[in-house]
Amino acid sequence: MDFFHLLARLQYKCFSNKRCRYLGGAIISKVVCKIIRFYYHCELPYSVDTTGVHFCHKGFCTVVHPKVSFGKGVVIQHGVTIGKTDKGVPSFGNNVFIGARAIIIGDVKVGDNVNIGAGTVVVKDIPSNCTAVGVPARIINNRVENVT
């Protein structure tokens, strides 16, 4: 684990632990959030649980909304924007790959084992076992596994 991921997990742990919050954990979370914003140019709020999330390129130019929920094994490239609309915020399943400069906004549910291509704009749900590319996102590969 590199220093960026250590900071990202530290800020969430200090924010989410009630005992730590009373001992100055909220201040620590805010200071670490500012360090991440200044040094890594990444807007990663302390309320986001990044356990199981890997930011490639140390999250450079990545913006994440405070209420986003991630599954395990999510990989996020640089320059990704994950935001909200008046309808809600995105949620991600397990083993999701998000390519560079992708934009995911609104009340979007991204299933398990999904690949989102670079520069893709996602505004609708993406089912599990798919690859989505384009503006707006369209599914180009739906990997349905047959069990006999």
VOBAKE-568686 format. One line per 10 residues: for each residue x, y, z of N, C-alpha, C. Coordinates in Angstrom, 1 decimal. Each point is the difference from the previous one (the first is absolute). Layout:
! residues N
X,Y,Z,X,Y,Z,X,Y,Z | ...
//
This chain:
! residues 148
0.9,-1.2,0.0,-0.9,1.2,0.0,0.9,1.2,0.0 | -0.3,1.0,-0.9,0.8,1.2,-0.1,-0.5,1.0,0.9 | 0.7,1.2,0.1,-0.4,1.0,0.9,-1.3,0.6,-0.2 | -0.4,0.2,-1.3,-1.3,0.6,-0.3,-1.1,-0.9,0.5 | 0.0,-1.3,-0.2,-1.0,-0.9,0.5,-0.1,0.0,1.5 | 1.2,0.1,0.6,0.1,0.0,1.5,-0.7,1.3,0.5 | 0.2,1.1,-0.6,-0.7,1.2,0.4,-1.5,0.0,-0.2 | -0.4,-0.6,-1.2,-1.4,-0.1,-0.3,-0.7,-0.9,1.1 | 0.6,-1.1,0.3,-0.6,-0.8,1.1,0.0,0.6,1.3 | 1.1,0.7,0.3,0.1,0.7,1.3,-1.1,1.0,0.2
-0.2,0.8,-1.0,-1.0,1.1,0.2,-1.4,-0.6,0.2 | -0.4,-1.2,-0.7,-1.3,-0.6,0.2,0.0,-0.6,1.4 | 1.0,-0.7,0.4,0.0,-0.7,1.4,-0.2,1.1,1.1 | 0.7,1.1,-0.1,-0.1,1.0,1.0,-1.4,0.7,0.0 | -0.6,0.1,-1.2,-1.3,0.5,-0.1,-1.1,-0.9,0.5 | 0.1,-1.3,-0.3,-1.1,-0.9,0.2,0.1,-0.6,1.5 | 1.1,0.0,0.6,0.1,-0.5,1.4,-0.5,1.0,1.0 | -1.0,-0.2,0.7,-0.6,0.9,1.0,1.0,0.4,1.1 | 0.7,-1.0,0.5,1.0,0.3,1.0,1.1,0.9,-0.5 | 0.4,-0.3,-1.2,1.1,0.8,-0.6,-0.5,1.4,-0.3
-1.2,0.2,-0.3,-0.6,1.3,-0.3,0.1,0.9,1.2 | -0.3,-0.6,1.2,0.0,0.8,1.2,1.4,0.4,0.4 | 1.0,-0.8,-0.5,1.4,0.3,0.4,0.7,0.8,-1.1 | -0.7,0.7,-0.8,0.6,0.9,-1.0,0.1,-0.7,-1.4 | -0.7,-1.1,-0.2,0.0,-0.7,-1.3,-0.6,0.8,-1.1 | -1.0,0.9,0.3,-0.6,0.8,-1.0,1.0,1.0,-0.5 | 0.8,0.5,0.8,1.0,1.0,-0.4,1.1,-0.7,-0.8 | 0.4,-1.2,0.4,0.9,-0.8,-0.8,-0.5,-0.3,-1.3 | -1.3,-0.4,-0.1,-0.6,-0.3,-1.3,0.0,1.2,-0.9 | -0.3,1.1,0.5,0.0,1.2,-0.8,1.4,0.4,-0.5
1.0,-0.1,0.9,1.3,0.4,-0.4,0.5,-1.0,-1.1 | -0.2,-1.3,0.2,0.4,-1.0,-1.0,-0.7,0.2,-1.3 | -1.3,0.4,0.0,-0.7,0.3,-1.2,0.6,1.2,-0.7 | 0.4,1.0,0.7,0.7,1.2,-0.6,1.4,-0.4,-0.6 | 0.7,-0.9,0.7,1.3,-0.5,-0.6,-0.2,-0.7,-1.3 | -1.0,-0.9,0.0,-0.3,-0.8,-1.3,-0.4,1.0,-1.1 | -0.8,1.0,0.4,-0.5,1.0,-1.1,1.2,0.8,-0.5 | 0.9,0.4,0.9,1.1,0.9,-0.4,1.1,-0.8,-0.7 | 0.4,-1.1,0.6,1.2,-0.7,-0.6,-0.4,-0.9,-1.1 | -1.1,-0.7,0.0,-0.4,-1.0,-1.0,-1.0,0.6,-1.0
-0.5,1.2,0.2,-1.0,0.6,-0.9,-1.2,-0.9,-0.2 | -0.5,-0.5,1.2,-1.1,-1.0,0.0,-1.0,0.4,1.0 | -1.2,0.1,-0.4,-1.1,0.4,0.9,-0.6,-1.3,0.5 | 0.5,-0.5,1.2,-0.5,-1.2,0.6,-0.5,0.3,1.4 | -1.3,0.1,0.2,-0.5,0.4,1.3,0.3,-1.1,1.0 | 0.1,0.4,1.3,0.2,-0.9,1.1,-1.1,-0.9,0.3 | -1.2,0.3,-0.5,-1.2,-0.9,0.2,-0.1,-1.2,-0.9 | 0.9,-0.1,-1.0,0.0,-1.1,-1.0,0.9,-1.1,0.5 | -0.6,-1.2,0.1,0.7,-1.2,0.4,0.8,-0.6,-1.2 | 1.3,0.2,0.0,0.8,-0.5,-1.1,0.7,-1.3,0.3
-0.5,-0.8,0.9,0.5,-1.3,0.2,-0.4,-0.9,-1.2 | 1.0,-0.6,-0.6,-0.2,-0.8,-1.2,0.0,0.8,-1.3 | 0.3,1.3,0.1,0.1,0.8,-1.2,1.4,0.3,-0.3 | 0.5,-0.1,-1.3,1.3,0.3,-0.3,0.0,1.2,-1.0 | 0.7,1.1,0.3,0.1,1.2,-0.8,1.3,-0.1,-0.8 | -0.1,-0.2,-1.3,1.3,0.0,-0.8,0.5,1.4,-0.1 | 1.3,0.2,-0.1,0.6,1.3,-0.1,-0.3,0.9,1.2 | -0.2,-0.6,1.2,-0.3,0.7,1.2,-1.2,0.9,0.0 | -1.0,-0.4,-0.8,-1.2,0.8,-0.1,0.1,1.3,-0.6 | 1.0,0.2,-0.8,0.3,1.3,-0.6,-1.3,0.6,-0.7
-0.4,1.2,0.3,-1.2,0.7,-0.6,-1.3,-0.8,0.1 | -0.1,-0.8,1.0,-1.3,-0.8,0.2,-0.9,0.8,1.0 | -1.3,0.0,-0.3,-1.0,0.7,0.8,-1.0,-1.1,0.4 | -0.3,-0.1,1.3,-1.0,-1.0,0.5,-1.0,0.7,0.9 | -1.2,-0.3,-0.2,-1.1,0.6,0.8,0.1,-0.7,1.4 | -0.3,0.8,1.1,0.0,-0.6,1.3,-0.9,-1.1,0.3 | -1.0,-0.3,-0.7,-1.0,-1.0,0.3,0.1,-1.2,-0.9 | 1.0,-0.1,-0.8,0.2,-1.2,-0.9,0.4,-1.2,0.8 | -0.6,-1.2,-0.4,0.4,-1.2,0.6,0.7,-0.9,-1.0 | 1.1,-0.6,0.4,0.8,-0.9,-0.8,0.0,-1.4,0.5
0.0,-1.0,-0.9,0.2,-1.4,0.4,1.5,-0.3,0.1 | 0.3,-1.2,0.1,1.4,-0.5,0.1,0.6,-0.1,-1.4 | 1.3,0.2,-0.1,0.7,-0.2,-1.2,-0.2,1.0,-1.1 | -0.4,1.2,0.4,-0.3,1.1,-1.0,1.4,0.7,-0.3 | 0.2,0.2,-1.3,1.3,0.6,-0.5,-0.5,1.3,-0.7 | 0.6,1.1,0.4,-0.3,1.3,-0.6,1.2,0.6,-0.6 | 0.0,0.3,-1.2,1.1,0.7,-0.7,-0.1,1.5,0.3 | 1.0,0.8,-0.5,0.1,1.4,0.3,-1.1,0.8,-0.8 | -0.4,1.2,0.5,-0.9,0.9,-0.6,-1.4,-0.4,0.0 | -0.4,-0.9,0.8,-1.4,-0.5,0.1,-0.8,0.9,0.8
-1.3,0.3,-0.4,-0.9,0.8,0.7,-1.2,-0.9,0.4 | -0.3,-0.1,1.3,-1.2,-0.7,0.5,-0.8,0.9,0.8 | -1.2,0.4,-0.6,-0.7,1.1,0.7,-1.5,-0.3,0.0 | -0.8,0.9,0.5,-1.4,-0.2,0.2,-0.8,1.0,-0.9 | -1.3,-0.4,-0.1,-1.0,0.9,-0.6,-1.1,0.2,1.0 | -1.0,0.6,-0.3,-1.1,0.1,0.9,-0.7,-1.3,0.3 | 0.3,-1.0,-0.8,-0.6,-1.4,0.2,0.7,-0.8,1.0 | 1.4,0.2,0.2,0.7,-0.8,0.9,1.5,-0.2,-0.4 | 0.7,-0.9,0.7,1.4,-0.2,-0.3,0.2,-1.4,-0.5 | 1.1,-0.3,-0.7,0.3,-1.3,-0.5,0.4,-1.0,1.1
-0.2,-1.3,-0.2,0.5,-1.0,0.8,0.6,-1.1,-0.9 | 1.1,-0.6,0.5,0.8,-1.0,-0.7,0.0,-1.3,0.6 | 0.0,-1.1,-0.9,0.1,-1.3,0.5,1.4,-0.4,0.2 | 0.3,-1.3,0.0,1.4,-0.5,0.2,0.7,-0.2,-1.4 | 1.3,0.1,0.0,0.8,-0.2,-1.1,-0.3,0.9,-1.2 | -0.1,1.3,0.2,-0.3,1.0,-1.0,1.3,0.7,-0.4 | 0.2,0.2,-1.3,1.1,0.7,-0.5,-0.5,1.3,-0.7 | 0.5,1.2,0.4,-0.5,1.2,-0.5,1.2,0.7,-0.7 | -0.1,0.1,-1.3,1.1,0.6,-0.8,0.2,1.5,0.2 | 1.2,0.5,-0.5,0.3,1.4,0.2,-1.0,0.9,-0.6
-0.2,1.1,0.7,-0.9,1.1,-0.4,-1.5,-0.4,-0.2 | -0.4,-1.1,0.6,-1.4,-0.4,-0.1,-0.8,0.8,1.0 | -1.2,0.2,-0.3,-1.0,0.8,0.8,-1.2,-0.8,0.3 | -0.3,-0.2,1.3,-1.1,-0.8,0.4,-0.8,1.0,0.9 | -1.2,0.3,-0.4,-0.8,1.0,0.7,-1.5,-0.5,0.1 | -0.6,0.4,1.1,-1.4,-0.3,0.2,-0.2,-1.3,0.8 | -1.3,-0.4,0.1,-0.4,-1.2,0.8,0.3,-1.2,-0.9 | 1.3,-0.4,-0.1,0.4,-1.1,-0.9,0.4,-1.2,0.8 | -0.4,-1.1,-0.3,0.4,-1.3,0.6,0.9,-0.7,-1.0 | 1.3,-0.2,0.4,0.9,-0.7,-0.8,0.2,-1.4,0.6
-0.3,-1.0,-0.8,0.1,-1.4,0.6,1.4,-0.5,0.2 | 0.0,-1.3,0.3,1.3,-0.7,0.2,0.7,-0.3,-1.3 | 1.3,-0.1,0.0,0.9,-0.4,-1.1,-0.3,0.9,-1.3 | 0.0,1.3,0.2,-0.3,0.9,-1.0,1.3,0.8,-0.4 | 0.2,0.2,-1.3,1.1,0.8,-0.5,-0.6,1.3,-0.6 | 0.4,1.2,0.4,-0.4,1.2,-0.5,1.2,0.6,-0.7 | -0.2,0.3,-1.3,1.1,0.4,-0.8,0.4,1.5,0.2 | 1.2,0.3,-0.5,0.5,1.4,0.2,-0.9,1.0,-0.7 | -0.3,1.1,0.7,-0.8,1.0,-0.6,-1.4,-0.2,-0.1 | -0.5,-1.1,0.6,-1.4,-0.4,-0.1,-0.8,0.9,1.0
-1.2,0.4,-0.5,-0.9,0.7,0.9,-1.2,-0.9,0.3 | -0.1,-0.4,1.3,-1.0,-0.9,0.4,-1.1,0.8,0.8 | -1.3,-0.1,-0.6,-1.1,0.6,0.6,-1.2,-0.9,0.3 | 0.2,-1.3,-0.4,-1.0,-1.0,0.2,0.7,-1.3,0.6 | -0.9,-0.8,0.6,0.5,-1.2,0.7,0.8,-0.9,-1.0 | 1.0,-0.7,0.5,0.8,-1.0,-0.8,-0.1,-1.3,0.8 | -0.6,-1.0,-0.7,-0.1,-1.3,0.6,1.3,-0.7,0.2 | 0.0,-1.1,0.8,1.2,-0.7,0.3,0.6,-0.7,-1.3 | 1.3,-0.3,0.1,0.7,-0.7,-1.1,-0.1,0.7,-1.3 | 0.2,1.3,-0.1,0.0,0.8,-1.2,1.2,0.9,-0.2
0.2,0.4,-1.2,0.9,1.1,-0.3,-0.7,1.1,-0.7 | 0.2,1.2,0.5,-0.8,1.2,-0.5,1.0,1.0,-0.4 | -0.2,0.6,-1.2,0.8,1.1,-0.6,-0.9,1.0,-0.7 | 0.6,1.2,-0.2,-0.7,1.0,-0.8,-0.6,1.1,0.8 | -0.5,1.0,-0.8,-0.7,1.1,0.5,-1.4,0.1,-0.6 | -1.1,-0.3,0.6,-0.1,-0.6,1.3,0.4,-1.5,-0.1 | 0.2,-0.6,1.2,0.4,-1.3,0.1,-0.9,-1.0,-0.7 | 0.5,-0.9,-0.7,-0.7,-1.1,-0.6,0.7,-1.3,0.2 | -0.7,-1.1,0.2,0.6,-1.3,0.3,0.5,-0.6,-1.3 | 1.3,-0.4,0.0,0.5,-0.6,-1.2,0.3,-1.5,0.2
0.1,-0.4,1.2,0.3,-1.4,0.3,-0.8,-0.4,1.2 | -0.9,-0.9,-0.1,-0.8,-0.5,1.1,0.4,-1.5,0.2 | 0.8,-0.2,1.0,0.6,-1.4,0.2,-1.0,-0.8,0.9 | -0.9,-0.6,-0.6,-0.9,-0.9,0.7,0.6,-1.4,0.1 | 0.2,-0.5,1.2,0.6,-1.3,0.1,-1.1,-1.1,0.1 | 0.1,-1.0,-0.9,-1.0,-1.1,0.0,0.5,-1.0,1.0 | -0.9,-0.4,0.9,0.3,-1.1,1.0,-0.8,-1.2,-0.4 | 0.6,-1.1,-0.4,-0.8,-1.2,-0.4,0.1,-1.0,1.0
//
